[in-house]
Amino acid sequence: MDDLEKAILISFDESGSVDSMLKSQAIAFCGQIKESQSICSICIDRLRFSKLVQVQFWCLQCLHDALRVRYSSMSSEEKLLIRKSVFSMACYETSDDMNLVKVLDGPAFIKNKLAQVFVTLIYFEYPLTWPSVFVDFLPNLSKGAVVIDMFCRVLNAMDDELISLDYPRSQEEGAVAARVKDAMRQQCIGQIVRAWYDVLIMYRNSDPDLCSSVLDSMRRYVLWIDIGLIVNDAFVALLFESMLVDGLPDQLRAAAAGCVQAVVSKRMDPKAKIALLQNLQIRRVFGLVVGDSDSEFVSSIASLLTAYATEVLESFKRIDSEDGRAVSMELLNEVLPSVFYAMQHCEIDETFSIVQFLSGYVGMMKSLSPLTETQLHHLGQILEVIRTQIRYDSSYRSNLDLCDKIGKEEEDRMVEFRKDLLVLLRSVGRVAPDVTQIFIRNSLVSAVASSEDKNIEEIEAALSLFYSFGESVSEEIMRTGGGLLGELVPMLLSTKFPCHSNRLVALVYLETITRYVKFVQESTQYIPMVLGAFLDERGIHHPNIKVSRRASYLFMRVVKLLKAKLVPYIETILQSLQDTVSQFTTMSYSSKEFSGSEDGSHIFEAIGLLIGMEDVPLEKQSEYLSALLTPLCRQVEALLLNAKLLNPDESPGKIVNLQQIIMAINALSKGFSERLVTASRPAIGLMFKQTLDVMLQILDVFPKVEPLRCKVTSFVHRMVETLGASVFPYLPKALEPLLVESEPKEVVGFLVLLNQLICKFSTAVGDILEEVYPAIAGRVFSILPRDDIPSGPGGRTEEIRELQELQRMFYTFLHVIATHDLSSVFLSAKSRVYLDTMMQMLLFSCCNHKDITIRKACVQIFIRLIKDWCTRPYGEEKVPGFQSFIIEVFATNCCLYSVLDKSFEFRDANTLILFGEIVLAQKIMYEKFGNDFLVHFVSKGFPSGHCPQDLTELYCQKLQGNDMKALKSCYQSIIENLRRQQNGALFR
């Protein structure tokens, strides 16, 4: 063993026993040798004499790299040496020298690497330099299995490295592939096919592994060679015999099926394709799909039948003649039962393509009317396939019920997997609604009757089918119970499944009832059954907390839909929910049951919707509401009274309790309209006012607890909608503590509340706004920078996001004030101190902000302030200095300089809207300030941008006219002209 061989062995060592420095030296030494000009002859010499597989692999890799990198610079002698040596190795040529090593005696990875080198030579040399490569190789196949195997490896490597379209190819590689295929078609492909046939005949019984390799190579080439070379009596008979003979190994039979699938999938004219498919008589293998579903052969037959059915369907769509379509339909009807069987019983990778095929088949059915009995039967079979596929594996039953990590993963996987199948179901439902409804009915009946150990998955699948089918049912049929729905929905409502305690079954059962509740809206006799399903152990009282919480939400949706029809049942409903509601009024401080969850609120929303209707008598309404609000308010008062007596460990539980109570009352109030509580039944409004008074005490006791502040803010939002203007007396008490030491996120929530008040009550909240605006402005200006909010790698992302949100909401707040006739708020004695800061922030943002919508809002605020604060004819200034600020600063910076900047992109739709507002601002300024504005803007602004005189005159003319569209177009032309002159640069 010389130094090179030692270095190669060390460099390949993965045992960890070799010193790292020694290994690095070995790698460096090998690298030096690889760069040698004589590397090819060194490698060929080593391949003749070294039996070490590491050395063989390294030498073959070096040859491969050398050919790829410097083939064009090699001498003709060196190319000839490589060509002869590689060919000799691949053909297992013998020599008198007994010491010579034969590479083909090595392991598979060495032979694959040799095949890769061989194909690299073909890439550069076939057919121009080495035209006889294949013709010369074929006679060597007589040497036996070892050379035949190598030939297959060369063909496979050529497909992988050069020909196959499964990999992305460069334009040059595509051209080489076309050149090689054209040459092979003309010169030798017929001989290669003949060699395949001869090998299969000779070795079928003695070496099935070799025959499998030959068939695998052949499968790859069927796609582009003359189909007549394969589709002939001799070869087709051999392929089918290889599939049909029982005694042959599965691997060989599967390889034969793969070849036939390649034949079936070959692209060709639809008429010729139908003739080919008909002549194959594929029905001979239908029976083979019934077997060991896990075997490779059965899977390959399933794939073959799927491909065959897909090709028949595609040909049917593309063929014009009636005869051709009739033959296609006959072949399709013949193969479909086997395809359906395969999808239900075989473990195959092609499930998606089968779903795709079935979707195509159902799509085709839409164009055929009326459907035949056979076609209707096939649609029923498709439904059976769907049911089989969407059924959960019973081995995951306990995981799914507990919803542990494994169960959650399986549920998520199945949700994704079901999507296409359920789309297919709805397609069948539209094409054949009666067939689908009968199938669902029978599925439910069958599932209920199935054995205990199976019925959970069966029932869940049947209910999921019924639920999904609802998406394809029209509003009219849903409402009237057309078709079999009039039978199916009552059947669903009256059925108590033996496995109702299972989480998945319970959930899909409730979801399905909710989907079809519109039927109950018309057929009110079923209302007690709906209520039973939600109020007993199948729903809200289900032992699984996840089911009961979901049931609460779905029940709220049902109540929202049925509403007035439920009035006779209110007493029953409230009685059934008494224990659920009482959980909110009796929870101890340490209770964790609802911690962090707000699902319980849906029960209160449902109750609010029920008892908040005017159909409920006032006396009863007051009684119901008092029974709910009084204990909740008492609990809040008790919690607040004992606040100082609690130790720190008890405080978190107390805060959770308070959050739950606020959220429950908030949800309850959603059922009461403003008209009812303020006009028709003020006594109800008084109860909510008293409740609000209690809730606001929370802010006094817990002024700095953010979750509680957010909940109280949300409740005030709700009371604004519920109590209307009668909420005003409570607002000062609510608003003042919410601003104290508030973080940016809390200020945002506070501004949202104020925006709601202004939008709802407009100028009526002027006095309140005058009181709170100074505090708001002071807080916001202390948080926000005057110009850009800093960002970048060093910035804290969450903090920056909060500042951006606060800025956006503050500008929205200013915009709402300005557009609701409340701009006088900015001029009150306490607010004037913040006026300059506000103006500077607005000016910077309307000129520079990255968000175009914020820039637009800031321009609109200025427009409104100009209208409010400036009068014509000129009199005493309402705001001293404002007019000169607008003319000298705002007009020039916002209306000219910011628009001239190259970042102002006219091709953007939002930017064009902003531009329209900027032009409108100029029009308003001219109307308010006349020539004071026009002279300054034209004389000071335009000359600095070198605006031509004719454009300046046109602008003045359009500004004084009444055509805003013409003014906008004129000003855009001016800006574009100035940009061209200055190439986007402007000296301000």
Secondary structure as the mmCIF struct_conf table of DSSP 4:
data_model
#
loop_
_struct_conf.conf_type_id
_struct_conf.id
_struct_conf.beg_label_comp_id
_struct_conf.beg_label_asym_id
_struct_conf.beg_label_seq_id
_struct_conf.end_label_comp_id
_struct_conf.end_label_asym_id
_struct_conf.end_label_seq_id
HELX_RH_AL_P HELX_RH_AL_P1 ASP A 3 PHE A 12
BEND BEND1 SER A 15 GLY A 16
BEND BEND2 VAL A 18 VAL A 18
HELX_RH_AL_P HELX_RH_AL_P2 SER A 20 LYS A 34
TURN_TY1_P TURN_TY1_P1 GLU A 35 GLU A 35
BEND BEND3 SER A 36 SER A 36
TURN_TY1_P TURN_TY1_P2 GLN A 37 SER A 38
HELX_RH_AL_P HELX_RH_AL_P3 ILE A 39 PHE A 49
HELX_RH_AL_P HELX_RH_AL_P4 VAL A 53 ARG A 70
HELX_RH_3T_P HELX_RH_3T_P1 TYR A 71 SER A 73
BEND BEND4 MET A 74 MET A 74
HELX_RH_AL_P HELX_RH_AL_P5 SER A 76 ALA A 90
TURN_TY1_P TURN_TY1_P3 CYS A 91 TYR A 92
BEND BEND5 ASP A 96 ASP A 96
TURN_TY1_P TURN_TY1_P4 MET A 98 ASN A 99
HELX_RH_3T_P HELX_RH_3T_P2 VAL A 103 ASP A 105
BEND BEND6 GLY A 106 GLY A 106
HELX_RH_AL_P HELX_RH_AL_P6 ALA A 108 GLU A 125
TURN_TY1_P TURN_TY1_P5 TYR A 126 THR A 129
TURN_TY1_P TURN_TY1_P6 PRO A 131 SER A 132
HELX_RH_AL_P HELX_RH_AL_P7 VAL A 133 PHE A 137
HELX_RH_3T_P HELX_RH_3T_P3 LEU A 138 LYS A 143
HELX_RH_AL_P HELX_RH_AL_P8 ALA A 145 MET A 158
HELX_RH_PI_P HELX_RH_PI_P1 ASP A 159 ILE A 163
TURN_TY1_P TURN_TY1_P7 LEU A 165 ASP A 166
BEND BEND7 TYR A 167 TYR A 167
HELX_RH_AL_P HELX_RH_AL_P9 GLN A 171 GLN A 187
TURN_TY1_P TURN_TY1_P8 CYS A 188 CYS A 188
HELX_RH_AL_P HELX_RH_AL_P10 ILE A 189 TYR A 203
TURN_TY1_P TURN_TY1_P9 ARG A 204 SER A 206
HELX_RH_AL_P HELX_RH_AL_P11 PRO A 208 VAL A 222
TURN_TY1_P TURN_TY1_P10 LEU A 223 TRP A 224
BEND BEND8 ILE A 225 ILE A 225
HELX_RH_3T_P HELX_RH_3T_P4 ILE A 227 LEU A 229
TURN_TY1_P TURN_TY1_P11 ILE A 230 ILE A 230
BEND BEND9 VAL A 231 ASN A 232
HELX_RH_AL_P HELX_RH_AL_P12 ASP A 233 LEU A 244
TURN_TY1_P TURN_TY1_P12 ASP A 246 GLY A 247
BEND BEND10 LEU A 248 LEU A 248
HELX_RH_AL_P HELX_RH_AL_P13 ASP A 250 SER A 265
HELX_RH_AL_P HELX_RH_AL_P14 PRO A 270 LEU A 280
TURN_TY1_P TURN_TY1_P13 GLN A 281 GLN A 281
HELX_RH_3T_P HELX_RH_3T_P5 ILE A 282 VAL A 289
BEND BEND11 VAL A 290 GLY A 291
TURN_TY1_P TURN_TY1_P14 SER A 293 ASP A 294
BEND BEND12 SER A 295 SER A 295
HELX_RH_AL_P HELX_RH_AL_P15 GLU A 296 ARG A 318
BEND BEND13 SER A 321 SER A 321
HELX_RH_AL_P HELX_RH_AL_P16 GLU A 322 HIS A 345
TURN_TY1_P TURN_TY1_P15 ASP A 349 GLU A 350
HELX_RH_AL_P HELX_RH_AL_P17 THR A 351 MET A 365
TURN_TY1_P TURN_TY1_P16 LYS A 366 SER A 367
BEND BEND14 LEU A 368 PRO A 370
HELX_LH_PP_P HELX_LH_PP_P1 LEU A 371 THR A 372
HELX_RH_AL_P HELX_RH_AL_P18 GLU A 373 ILE A 390
BEND BEND15 ARG A 391 ARG A 391
HELX_LH_PP_P HELX_LH_PP_P2 TYR A 392 ASP A 393
HELX_RH_3T_P HELX_RH_3T_P6 SER A 394 TYR A 396
HELX_RH_AL_P HELX_RH_AL_P19 ARG A 397 LEU A 402
TURN_TY1_P TURN_TY1_P17 CYS A 403 CYS A 403
HELX_RH_AL_P HELX_RH_AL_P20 LYS A 405 VAL A 431
HELX_RH_AL_P HELX_RH_AL_P21 PRO A 433 ALA A 449
BEND BEND16 SER A 450 SER A 450
HELX_RH_AL_P HELX_RH_AL_P22 GLU A 452 PHE A 469
HELX_RH_3T_P HELX_RH_3T_P7 GLY A 470 SER A 472
BEND BEND17 VAL A 473 VAL A 473
HELX_RH_AL_P HELX_RH_AL_P23 GLU A 475 THR A 480
TURN_TY1_P TURN_TY1_P18 GLY A 481 LEU A 484
HELX_RH_AL_P HELX_RH_AL_P24 LEU A 485 SER A 494
TURN_TY1_P TURN_TY1_P19 PRO A 498 SER A 501
BEND BEND18 ASN A 502 ASN A 502
HELX_RH_AL_P HELX_RH_AL_P25 ARG A 503 ARG A 515
TURN_TY1_P TURN_TY1_P20 TYR A 516 TYR A 516
HELX_RH_AL_P HELX_RH_AL_P26 VAL A 517 GLU A 522
HELX_RH_3T_P HELX_RH_3T_P8 THR A 524 TYR A 526
HELX_RH_AL_P HELX_RH_AL_P27 ILE A 527 LEU A 535
BEND BEND19 ASP A 536 ASP A 536
TURN_TY1_P TURN_TY1_P21 GLU A 537 HIS A 541
BEND BEND20 PRO A 543 ASN A 544
HELX_RH_AL_P HELX_RH_AL_P28 ILE A 545 LEU A 562
HELX_RH_3T_P HELX_RH_3T_P9 LYS A 563 TYR A 569
HELX_RH_AL_P HELX_RH_AL_P29 ILE A 570 SER A 576
TURN_TY1_P TURN_TY1_P22 LEU A 577 LEU A 577
HELX_RH_AL_P HELX_RH_AL_P30 GLN A 578 THR A 586
TURN_TY1_P TURN_TY1_P23 TYR A 589 SER A 590
TURN_TY1_P TURN_TY1_P24 GLU A 593 GLY A 596
TURN_TY1_P TURN_TY1_P25 ASP A 599 GLY A 600
HELX_RH_AL_P HELX_RH_AL_P31 SER A 601 ILE A 611
TURN_TY1_P TURN_TY1_P26 GLY A 612 GLY A 612
BEND BEND21 MET A 613 MET A 613
TURN_TY1_P TURN_TY1_P27 GLU A 614 ASP A 615
BEND BEND22 VAL A 616 VAL A 616
HELX_RH_AL_P HELX_RH_AL_P32 LEU A 618 LEU A 641
TURN_TY1_P TURN_TY1_P28 ASN A 642 ASN A 642
HELX_RH_3T_P HELX_RH_3T_P10 ALA A 643 LEU A 645
BEND BEND23 LEU A 646 LEU A 646
TURN_TY1_P TURN_TY1_P29 PRO A 648 GLU A 650
HELX_RH_AL_P HELX_RH_AL_P33 SER A 651 SER A 669
TURN_TY1_P TURN_TY1_P30 LYS A 670 GLY A 671
BEND BEND24 PHE A 672 PHE A 672
HELX_RH_AL_P HELX_RH_AL_P34 GLU A 674 ARG A 675
HELX_RH_PI_P HELX_RH_PI_P2 LEU A 676 SER A 680
HELX_RH_AL_P HELX_RH_AL_P35 PRO A 682 VAL A 701
BEND BEND25 PHE A 702 PHE A 702
TURN_TY1_P TURN_TY1_P31 PRO A 703 LYS A 704
HELX_RH_AL_P HELX_RH_AL_P36 GLU A 706 LEU A 723
HELX_RH_3T_P HELX_RH_3T_P11 GLY A 724 TYR A 730
HELX_RH_AL_P HELX_RH_AL_P37 LEU A 731 LEU A 739
TURN_TY1_P TURN_TY1_P32 VAL A 740 GLU A 741
HELX_RH_AL_P HELX_RH_AL_P38 PRO A 744 PHE A 761
HELX_RH_3T_P HELX_RH_3T_P12 SER A 762 VAL A 765
HELX_RH_AL_P HELX_RH_AL_P39 GLY A 766 ILE A 783
BEND BEND26 LEU A 784 LEU A 784
BEND BEND27 ARG A 786 ASP A 787
HELX_LH_PP_P HELX_LH_PP_P3 ASP A 788 PRO A 790
BEND BEND28 GLY A 792 GLY A 792
TURN_TY1_P TURN_TY1_P33 PRO A 793 GLY A 794
BEND BEND29 GLY A 795 GLY A 795
HELX_RH_AL_P HELX_RH_AL_P40 THR A 797 THR A 819
TURN_TY1_P TURN_TY1_P34 HIS A 820 ASP A 821
HELX_RH_3T_P HELX_RH_3T_P13 SER A 823 LEU A 827
BEND BEND30 SER A 828 SER A 828
TURN_TY1_P TURN_TY1_P35 ALA A 829 SER A 831
HELX_RH_3T_P HELX_RH_3T_P14 ARG A 832 TYR A 834
HELX_RH_AL_P HELX_RH_AL_P41 LEU A 835 ASN A 848
BEND BEND31 LYS A 850 LYS A 850
HELX_RH_AL_P HELX_RH_AL_P42 ILE A 852 TRP A 869
BEND BEND32 ARG A 872 PRO A 873
BEND BEND33 GLU A 876 GLU A 876
BEND BEND34 LYS A 878 VAL A 879
TURN_TY1_P TURN_TY1_P36 PRO A 880 GLY A 881
HELX_RH_AL_P HELX_RH_AL_P43 PHE A 882 PHE A 885
HELX_RH_PI_P HELX_RH_PI_P3 ILE A 886 TYR A 897
HELX_RH_AL_P HELX_RH_AL_P44 SER A 898 LEU A 900
BEND BEND35 ASP A 901 ASP A 901
TURN_TY1_P TURN_TY1_P37 LYS A 902 SER A 903
BEND BEND36 PHE A 904 PHE A 904
TURN_TY1_P TURN_TY1_P38 PHE A 906 ARG A 907
BEND BEND37 ASP A 908 ASP A 908
HELX_RH_AL_P HELX_RH_AL_P45 ALA A 909 PHE A 929
TURN_TY1_P TURN_TY1_P39 GLY A 930 GLY A 930
HELX_RH_AL_P HELX_RH_AL_P46 ASN A 931 HIS A 936
HELX_RH_PI_P HELX_RH_PI_P4 PHE A 937 GLY A 941
HELX_RH_AL_P HELX_RH_AL_P47 PHE A 942 SER A 944
TURN_TY1_P TURN_TY1_P40 GLY A 945 HIS A 946
HELX_RH_AL_P HELX_RH_AL_P48 GLN A 949 GLN A 960
BEND BEND38 GLY A 961 ASN A 962
HELX_RH_AL_P HELX_RH_AL_P49 MET A 964 GLN A 982
TURN_TY1_P TURN_TY1_P41 ASN A 983 GLY A 984
#
